[in-house]
Amino acid sequence: MQSRAVNHFARLGVGRCGVISQPTAPAMSQSQRWNSFIKNVMDQVKKDMENDPKMREDWQKWQKTKETVETRSQRNAERLEDLTSKFKSASSKTSEYLNQFKERTREVQDKASERYSEATKDSESLKKAQEFMKQGYESGASVSSGAFEKTRPSSLESWTRPPVL
């Protein structure tokens, strides 16, 4: 039994003091062997391709297809960039137009309000019409708020959601 343990530690490089004398890298050597294996396989495939006219022709077709796909991809990327810039431009133009429309609307509204208040000052009948509209609005608002209060539950805890069918 003891000889197995000694052999095991000797393979690991452990000296008499229990310290590993040299770092071993079995994974590194395995990796190098694997890379070497892949390289050998790739070299063999390359030689087979050079010797076989059908494989050479297929490889050339693949290269041509690859170039075509790359050029299409680049062209589509450029088109997408152009489209994106057009959308950004349209968005900013629309935003600018809507802001201008908002300003014009505000100006027209202010002018109309000004003219209405001036006309109301001068005309007694417009003052009466304004009072009538104001009273009608207030009574309508009170009636609708009363109806709303009657239909609204008194508290959210007592209210239950109707069943979903």
C-alpha positions in Angstrom: 0.0 0.0 0.0 2.7 2.4 1.0 4.5 1.9 -2.3 1.4 3.0 -4.2 1.3 6.2 -2.3 5.0 6.8 -2.8 4.7 6.1 -6.5 1.7 8.5 -6.7 3.5 11.3 -5.0 6.7 10.7 -7.0 4.7 11.0 -10.2 3.3 14.3 -8.9 6.8 15.5 -8.2 6.4 15.8 -4.4 9.8 15.8 -2.6 10.6 14.7 0.9 9.4 17.9 2.4 5.9 17.5 0.9 6.4 20.3 -1.5 5.8 19.9 -5.2 9.2 20.3 -6.8 8.1 21.0 -10.4 4.7 22.0 -11.7 3.3 19.3 -13.9 0.8 20.2 -16.6 -0.9 17.0 -17.8 -3.8 19.1 -19.2 -1.3 21.3 -21.1 0.3 18.3 -22.7 -3.2 16.9 -23.5 -4.1 20.2 -25.1 -1.0 20.3 -27.2 -1.6 16.7 -28.4 -5.2 17.6 -29.3 -4.1 20.7 -31.2 -1.5 18.6 -33.0 -4.2 16.1 -33.8 -6.5 18.8 -35.2 -3.6 20.2 -37.2 -2.8 16.8 -38.6 -6.4 16.2 -39.6 -6.7 19.7 -41.2 -3.5 19.1 -43.2 -4.8 15.7 -44.4 -8.1 17.3 -45.5 -6.2 20.0 -47.3 -4.1 17.3 -49.1 -7.2 15.3 -50.0 -8.9 18.4 -51.3 -6.0 19.3 -53.5 -5.9 15.7 -54.9 -9.6 15.3 -55.5 -11.0 17.6 -58.3 -14.6 17.3 -57.0 -13.6 18.5 -53.5 -11.5 21.3 -55.1 -14.5 22.4 -57.1 -16.8 22.3 -54.1 -14.3 24.4 -52.1 -14.2 27.0 -54.9 -18.0 27.1 -54.9 -17.9 27.5 -51.2 -15.5 30.4 -51.4 -17.6 32.1 -54.1 -20.7 31.6 -52.1 -19.0 33.0 -49.0 -17.9 36.1 -50.9 -21.4 36.6 -52.3 -22.9 36.4 -48.8 -20.3 38.8 -47.4 -20.9 41.4 -50.1 -24.7 41.1 -49.6 -24.3 41.4 -45.9 -22.2 44.6 -46.3 -24.7 46.0 -48.8 -27.6 45.3 -46.4 -25.7 46.8 -43.5 -25.2 50.0 -45.5 -28.9 50.0 -46.5 -29.9 49.5 -42.9 -27.7 52.4 -41.8 -29.3 54.6 -44.5 -32.8 53.6 -43.5 -32.0 54.3 -39.8 -30.7 57.8 -40.6 -33.8 58.5 -42.7 -36.1 57.4 -39.9 -34.1 59.6 -37.4 -34.4 62.5 -39.8 -38.2 61.9 -40.3 -38.7 61.6 -36.6 -36.9 64.9 -35.9 -38.8 66.6 -38.7 -42.1 65.3 -37.4 -41.2 66.4 -33.9 -40.3 69.9 -35.1 -43.5 70.1 -37.2 -45.7 69.1 -34.2 -43.9 71.6 -32.0 -44.6 74.4 -34.5 -48.2 73.2 -34.8 -48.6 73.3 -31.1 -47.2 76.9 -31.0 -49.5 78.0 -33.8 -52.5 76.5 -32.1 -51.6 78.1 -28.8 -51.3 81.5 -30.6 -54.7 81.1 -32.3 -56.3 80.0 -29.1 -54.8 83.1 -27.2 -56.0 85.4 -30.0 -59.5 83.9 -30.0 -59.7 84.2 -26.2 -58.6 87.8 -26.4 -61.2 88.6 -29.0 -63.9 86.8 -27.0 -63.1 88.7 -23.8 -63.1 92.0 -25.7 -66.4 91.2 -27.3 -67.8 90.1 -24.0 -66.8 93.5 -22.4 -68.7 95.5 -25.0 -71.8 93.3 -25.5 -74.3 92.9 -22.7 -76.0 89.9 -24.4 -72.7 88.1 -24.7 -72.2 88.6 -20.9 -75.6 87.0 -20.3 -74.8 84.1 -22.6 -71.5 83.6 -20.9 -73.2 83.5 -17.5 -75.9 81.1 -18.8 -73.2 78.7 -20.1 -71.3 78.9 -16.9 -74.3 78.0 -14.8 -75.2 75.2 -17.2 -71.7 73.8 -17.0 -71.7 74.0 -13.2 -75.1 72.3 -12.8 -74.1 69.6 -15.3 -70.8 69.0 -13.5 -72.5 68.6 -10.1 -75.1 66.2 -11.6 -72.5 64.0 -13.3 -70.3 64.0 -10.2 -73.3 62.9 -8.1 -74.0 60.1 -10.5 -70.4 59.1 -10.5 -70.3 59.0 -6.7 -73.4 56.8 -6.6 -71.9 54.2 -9.0 -68.5 54.2 -7.4 -68.0 51.7 -4.5 -67.5 53.3 -1.1 -64.2 51.6 -0.5 -61.9 49.4 -2.5 -61.9 46.7 0.1 -65.7 46.1 -0.3 -65.5 46.0 -4.1 -64.9 42.7 -5.7 -64.0 42.0 -9.3 -66.7 40.3 -11.3 -66.0 36.7 -12.3 -64.3 36.2 -15.7 -66.3 34.1 -18.0 
